[in-house]
């Protein structure tokens, strides 16, 4: 039986299966995401977290159903991108392109930049010259253009130094609470997931669990997902 | 030099083609297709050969073959996920083999290195219209091309039809090659697409900067190469490529942006 997204839900996924070549990366995944909530996806490398996010934006062929609410507008922040340093695309070229493609005025760019703590003067810089942390914040600003209701983030802080990670996490938390965004976040940071997520989707190669952090992030679940005992410490604050 | 109507028409058309090549070449270089331009141009050979056998226009034969080649490359890449340059490599090898079998000696030399001579009015109109189409495409699709270049997934969430944009880009790329074959020939056309854009990439820090430098270099090389050809009575293609190559080596004397 098929279930439509109801008023409280912004996403409903049913029996999602993704095959890449001969291997089944995701199998019969079913879950729903409430509006304004944070769903964290975690699991070992190769469990299909990135593929799941790409399926949600329609970039990967799949079977099963992915239903977004009619008013869902998606902003996507990919895993660390390898941008050639000498690529002559400035930050302004990059953000202006998005603004133009989604039909928002260029005047929306300063607000998006302010949300992520970047200066307008930095837009003259080629994107290959941005530091890791700056570029990830630029990607969040890119995602914010078009007034999204959902942010999908694929390990946004991977490869960034500790202060940069903390700053980016702070930006995402503030955006989520200020703008009531729904956030779907892939992360390896168990302490961040425990603290920030409303729901956790634990993806293993054999098992899958979903639930609030307190019930999903148990030592037994984590061992079943990762195949080895996993412990983590919950930070009280950044 | 450049006094007769025919010479002026040649100059105007080659400048328009240089403008188109300078612009589309920027995206070709940024999409790491610098080495693909040369083999892609060889796909025109069977079209030229068939056109000559049938008594038709080599330019039309080349354009039809290039467009068909672009669609084939796009379809194979999309279906198999084999990299564009690999599919171009295979298609070009087959096209070269077929082309060399059905094209005779002198015609092959013309096809490979370009041919001087008076333009037919329809050739002028077709060349000009094609060049304008490539420039309009590049300007109109620049945003989609920028975002696709950074990440196809970002493009998807920015309302870009990625596969369609890729096809249009390949067609514009193939069309530009086809338009330049008359002046530069199969062997040299790739150079006009790539060398100006490579020079521009060294110095530009924004897309408009890259367009400006690339177009200026392509037009400078084409106009001066055509002039040198008129003075010496030789073909313009090798002059155009030697001048743009010389500009590239000259550009190495300046430190690139850091």
Interface residues (C-beta under 8 A of the other chain):
Chain A: X54 X57 X58 X59 X74 X75 X76 X78 X81 X83 X86 X87 X88 X89 X90 X92 X93 X94 X96 X97 X98 X100 X101 X102 X124 X125 X126 X127 X139 X142 X143 X146
Chain B: X30 X142 X143 X144 X146 X147 X149 X150 X151 X152 X153 X154 X156 X157 X158 X159 X160 X200 X201 X202 X204 X205 X206 X207 X208 X209 X210 X256 X257
